[in-house]
Amino acid sequence: MRAIRKAKDAGGTAGYDETWADEAEAQKYECMICKCVARSALAPACCGELFCELCWVRCQAREARCPHCRQDTVLADAAHKDRKMIQNLEIHCSYGCG
């Protein structure tokens, strides 16, 4: 089963908050802000860490610095390779489906 769900409301977490079949693999794609697997993953050029797009936008609205390395006014690009890997992560089905 693939981890594809609608984003939670604006006040909640922006990332995928799932029970993953392989937690160690899922942690590789963890957002530095919400600590969930990054949804619409972005990576700033300054440090290359992963962030959810919504987490990144929220942080940039408060302060135009990278939330990880604190570099001023950085841009973040879509992390296409990581997004593909995230789409292929398997979640643990509580009904025992797989």
C-alpha positions in Angstrom: 0.0 0.0 0.0 1.3 3.4 -0.8 1.3 6.3 1.5 -1.0 8.8 -0.3 -3.3 10.8 1.9 -4.7 14.3 1.8 -2.8 16.9 3.8 -4.1 17.5 7.3 -5.7 20.8 8.1 -3.6 23.9 8.3 -3.1 23.6 12.0 -1.9 20.0 12.0 1.2 18.3 10.7 2.2 18.8 7.1 4.0 15.5 6.7 2.8 11.9 6.4 2.1 10.7 9.9 1.8 6.9 9.3 3.0 3.7 10.7 5.6 2.6 8.2 6.4 -1.0 7.3 10.1 -0.1 7.4 10.6 2.7 10.0 14.3 3.0 9.3 13.8 3.6 5.6 11.0 6.1 6.4 13.2 8.1 8.8 15.6 8.9 5.8 12.8 11.2 4.5 11.8 12.9 7.7 11.0 16.6 7.6 13.3 18.6 9.9 10.4 20.6 11.2 7.4 18.3 11.8 9.5 15.0 12.1 7.1 13.2 9.8 7.9 11.8 6.4 8.1 14.9 4.2 5.0 15.6 2.1 5.8 17.4 -1.2 9.5 17.3 -0.2 11.7 20.3 -0.7 15.5 20.6 -0.2 17.2 24.0 0.2 20.5 24.4 -1.6 22.2 25.6 1.6 22.1 22.3 3.5 20.1 19.8 1.4 17.9 18.7 4.3 14.3 17.6 3.6 11.3 19.7 4.5 7.6 19.4 3.8 6.5 22.1 1.4 3.9 23.4 3.9 6.4 23.3 6.8 8.9 25.3 4.7 6.3 27.9 3.7 5.2 28.3 7.3 8.8 28.8 8.5 9.6 31.3 5.6 6.5 33.3 6.5 7.9 33.8 10.0 11.6 34.2 9.2 13.4 34.1 5.8 16.1 31.7 7.0 16.7 28.0 6.6 15.2 26.4 9.7 18.1 23.9 9.8 21.3 25.8 9.0 19.9 29.3 9.6 21.3 30.7 6.3 19.5 33.9 5.2 16.9 33.9 2.5 17.4 30.6 0.9 15.3 29.0 -1.9 14.2 25.4 -1.7 13.7 23.2 -4.8 11.5 20.2 -5.2 13.3 17.0 -4.1 12.1 14.9 -7.0 14.2 11.9 -6.3 13.1 11.8 -2.7 9.5 12.5 -3.6 9.6 9.4 -5.8 11.1 7.3 -3.0 8.5 8.6 -0.5 5.7 7.6 -2.8 7.0 4.0 -2.8 7.3 3.7 1.0 4.9 1.1 2.3 2.7 1.7 5.3 1.8 -0.8 7.9 -1.9 -1.8 7.5 -3.7 -2.1 10.8 -6.0 -4.6 9.2 -3.2 -7.0 8.3 -3.4 -6.5 4.5 0.2 -6.7 3.8 
